Amino acid sequence: MESETRSEIIDATNRALCRHGYAELTIQQIADESSLTTAAIHYHFDTKEALLNVFLDDLIERFESKLASEATDPRERLIAFLDAVFTPSDPEGDGFPVAIMELKAQAPFHDIYRERFLDLDDVMREAVAAIVVDGIDEGHFVQTDPDEVARLVTTTINGAHTRNVALGEPLDETRHHLRNTLEIHLGWELGSGVST
């Protein structure tokens, strides 16, 4: 598949998913958000599930690039990580968090979605664990279990996004609590000792 066609289908899927939600999403609605016909989309994807699998793969790739930080200091990398996961792209009109929550709700019934969300979880855990290991090695953080910290962080992030979508709780509130918890675990006050 040409990369331009793939990008157009993925972008159209994003818009249609945000506009209509998972349950109401159809290939026709995706076509309506693009210059393609339903036949052209079906040519590339047999089912809505197959298309959403590629959509989630793309989401993971974009998330990994969002997490990429040019900073070498683990403290700066940790702050950049928190910025990446707690800063909504469009706080006023972005239906994306709701759409992702709907897809997560399908994970118990669709192995393919579960696998993609496990991949996303692994990306976050590995990023946090690597930051913690580097911070310990460089003497910025106290000795702690990097995998335990990574699990705490990813679980908190998932909970924060669920609370934001379902209850309207601001992400900043959970970020503040996570920051305080990380300061205890790492023995370092986030934001001190580096320019932010």
Sequence and secondary structure as in RCSB ss.txt:
>XXXX:A:sequence
MESETRSEIIDATNRALCRHGYAELTIQQIADESSLTTAAIHYHFDTKEALLNVFLDDLIERFESKLASEATDPR
ERLIAFLDAVFTPSDPEGDGFPVAIMELKAQAPFHDIYRERFLDLDDVMREAVAAIVVDGIDEGHFVQTDPDEVA
RLVTTTINGAHTRNVALGEPLDETRHHLRNTLEIHLGWELGSGVST
>XXXX:A:secstr
  HHHHHHHHHHHHHHHHHHHHHH  HHHHHHTSSS HHHHHHH SSHHHHHHHHHHHHHHHHHHHH     SHH
HHHHHHHHHHHS S TTT  HHHHHHHHHHHTTT HHHHHHHHHHHHHHHHHHHHHHHHHHHTTSS S  HHHHH
HHHHHHHHHHHHHHHHH   HHHHHHHHHHHHHHHHTS TTSSS  
